[in-house]
Amino acid sequence: MIRSILVSSLLLAAAPRLAAAQPAASAAARGAEAADWLAPASVKLEAELAAGRDEAARARLKRGLRQAGSLWRDSDGDQAGFEAFVRENFAGDQATLDALFDRYEYRLEAVDGHMDALAGALREHMDLDRGPVLPFDEAFAGYDPSAHLADDLFGNKLAFVVLLNFPLTTLEERLSEGPKWTRRQWAEARLAQRFAHRVPADVQLGIGQAMAKAERYIAEYNIWMRHVLGPKGERLFPAKLRLLTHWNLRDEIKAEYSEGAKALPRQRLIQKVMERIVTQTIPAAVINNPGLDWDPAANTVKASDP
């Protein structure tokens, strides 16, 4: 919970960009929906492409025209461009739809996997204990190599191919109908959901930078347990035990059940530490600092004896 709160708070750093981008994105979507040619073009295409197809294909076509049209912008093409795109990319039979799904599944999995590997390499000094985190480490961690991917997939119209052929679903639909869906139906819903919004690349980069700041804050929020003193000033934990807030503290409470008589005093001390963190009455100076001794019950701090 603490991590979620910290991440959510630091995402506010990206709020100005999000707010600035939202009117433009909304205006673009409204412009596509309000274009004089879009409604008649959709009616024309539906009549043309539905001929000779079964009811399921006709329903997919109607839904796809609506979905693709809702995010189509002037920069994506005029009426002739939209009509040509639909005629070329609507999968009117099951075999073509299956091929479309299989190839998107394989290729997007490959793209996402490589993006994850890149992100992991860029974040290595933030996620692993590789020594001091330097300013350029944070810059690397804040760079999202996939930030322009969604823009590119809309730009080359691969995103529109998905919107034309697979269903966008609401949370309510997934909750009410999802238990009856097949794995393929769930996969189609997840594929389409990926392109439900057009988020500008600079906004994605802003989110990545805010997340990196949040993660660095969390990664450095360590408690040196040897320097957390018990009610009588005693040291209950071994030297060099450093626990990350909050899941390391939580896991240590569970681990202590195997420690016999030592367990309960240690667990109660960890509980007091977590209470101080949750209520934000923890002295800032003791965070990630092995040079101070801290009594969390009295909430007093003193220099540690070397």
N, C-alpha and C positions, 0 to 999 in steps of 0.2 A: 504493500500500500504506500509506504514512504517513497519507494522508487517511482511509482505512478504519479504521486503528487509532485515530486521534484521534476520529472520529465514534463508533466503538463504545465507546470509553472514556467519552466524555461522555454517551452514552445511559444510562450507569449512574446519571446524575442523576435519570432518570425511574424507576429501579428500584423505589423505595419505592411509588410509585403503581401501577406494574405489579403488584407483589407484593400490594398491598392489594386491587387490583381482581380479581385472578385467582381467589381463593377464592369471591368473590361470583358471578363469571361462571360458574365451574365448578358451583357449587351450583345456579345457575339452570338450567343445562343438565341437570344430574342430576335436578333436580326435574321438568323436562318429561319426561325419559325415564322417570322412575319414577312419573309420574302414573297413577293407576288407570285413567283413561279413555283414555289415549293409545293403548295397544296395541289394545284392542277397537275404538276409533274408527277406527284405521287399517285394521284388517281389514274393518270394515263398509264404509268408503269404497272400499277396493280392490275388494271384491266388487260394489259398486254401480256404480262408474264404469268398471270394466274390461269390463262386459258390452257385447258387440257391437263391441269395439275389437280392432285387430290386435295381434299379439304385441309389436311395438315400443312401441306406446302403453301396453300393460299393464306392460311393463318400466319405462317412464318413470314411470308412476304409482307403482309400488312403490318405486322409488328416490326419487322426489320426496317421498312421504309420510315416508320415513325421514329425508331431509335436512331437510325443513321441521320435522318433529317434534323433531329433535335440538337445535334452537335456539329452539323455542317456549317462552315463559315464561308463568307465570300472568298476568302483566300484559298479555300479548298476547290473552288470551281463554280462556274455558272450553271444554268439549267442544263445546258448540253453536256457539261462535264458530269453533273450528278446523274443524269439519265444514262450516260455511257458507263459510268461506274457501276450502277445497279445492274444493268443488262449483263455486264461482264462478270460480276462477282456474286450474284445471287445463286446459291446452290439449290437448284430446283428439284433434284432427286436425291434419294437417300445415299446412294453410292458417292456422289460428289460431296454431300454433307459429311459423310464419314471420312473421306480423304482430307477434307478441309480440317476437321477436328483433329485427326491423328497428326497431321503435319504441324499444326499450330501447337499441339501439346508437346511434341518432341522439340521443336525449335525454341519455343519460349522457355521450356525447362532448361535447355542448354544455355540460353542467354541469361536466365536468372541464376543458374548455378555459377556461371563465370562471374557475374556481377557480385554474387555473395563472396566468391573467392577473392575478388579485388577488394571488396569492402573489408574483409578480414585482414588482408595484408596491410591495408592503409591504417587500420585501427589497432595493429598489433601492440604498440607500446601503450595504448590506453587499456586494452583488455588483459594483457599479460604483464607480469612483473619483470620488465626488461631494463629496469633502471629508471632514473628521473625522467619525468615527462617534460619535454622541452616545448617551447611555443610552436615550432614547426610540426611536432607530433600531433598537437591539437588541430592544426590546420589540415594535416593529412586526414585525421579522423573525421573532421567536419566536411570533407569533400565527398559528395555522393556521385560515384561514377555512373549511376543509372539515372541521374536527374533529368537528362535530356531524352531518355529513352521513350517516355510516353509522348513527348512532343514529336519525336521522329516517327513513331508508329502512327500518329494521326497525320503527320505530314505526308508520309508515303502511302497513306490510306489503308494500311494493314489493320488498324484499329477499326476503321469503318467496315471492313469485311466481316469482322466479328460481330459488330452491332447489327449488320444487315442479316446475319444468319443465326445468331444465338440469342437467347432471351435474357433481358435485364429483369431481375426479380427484386421485390421489396423484402424487407426483413419479415414483415407479416406473412408473405407468401412462403418464405423459407421455413418459418416456424410452423405454419399450418399444413403445408403440403409436403415439406421436406421429408418427413418420416416415410412417405410413400415413394420417394424418388429413387431411381436407380443410381449407381455410381456415375454413369454417363450423364444423367441429368444434373447431378450435383457438379460434375466437372464442367459442363456447359455453362451452368449458372456462375461458377467461379471465373470462368474465362471471360464472360461478358462483363461481370462486375469490375474487372480490371480496367475497363474502358468506360465506366459509367460517368466519369468526369474528365475534363481536360484541365489539368493543373499545370500552370506555366513552369518552365524549368527553373526560373529564378526563385520561385516559391519553394520548389522541391529542394533547391540548394540551401535556402534559408532554414528549412525544416531540418536538413542534415546538420547544419552548423549549430542550431539550437540543441539538437539531440546530442551532439558531441560535447557541448558544454555541460549538459545535464549528466551525461555519462562520466565525464571527468570529475564532476562534483561528487558523484556517487562513488567512483573508484577510489577517491582520496579520503572518503569518510570512514577511516579505520579507527578502531579502539584497541590500544595496547593493553591487553588484559593483565599483564604482570603489574601494571601501574594503576590498576583499579583496586582500591583497598576495601577490605571487609569492614564490618562494624567496629572491630577492635584494632583497625589499622593493619590487619594481617594481609599478606599476599597469597591469594588462593589459587592463582594460575601460574603455570610454568613460564619461564623467560621466553621472550621472542614470540609469544602467541599474539598475533594481530588478527582481529576479526573485523570483517567488513559489515557495515550496516546495510540492511538489517538481517539479510538471510544467513550470514555467517553466525550472527548472534543466536538466531532462531535454531540453526542446526546444532550449535554448541549445547543449547539447552537439551535437545534430544539426545545428543551424544553422551551427556553426563549421566544418563540413567544407568550406564554400565560401570560407573565409577564408585559405587558403594556409598560409604558414609560421607565421602567428599562431595557427593553430587548435590545435595539439597542446598548447602550454603552457596555453592557456585551458581546454581540455577537462580536462587533468590537475588544474588548480586547482578546477574545478567538481566533479570527482570527489572531491577532498579535502573540499570543503564538504559534499557529500552524505554522505560517510562520517561526518563530525562530527555531522550531523543524525541519521543513523540510529542511531549509538551514543550520541546525546544527550550528547556531550562538547563541543558548541558552546556558547560563552559566551552566556548569556541576554542580556547587554547589547548584543550586536551585532545581534540580531534587529530588523529594521526601524529601524535606527539609523544615519543617515549621518554621525554625529558621531564615530564610532570607526573606526580602522583595525584590521584583523584579519589575522593571518598564520595560516591554518588548519593549515599543516604544523607549526609550533612551538606553535600554539594560544595565541598571545600577542596582547594587545590594548593599543592606545595611543590617546590622543586624536588626532583627525585635525587636521592643520594647515589652518586656514581658507583 
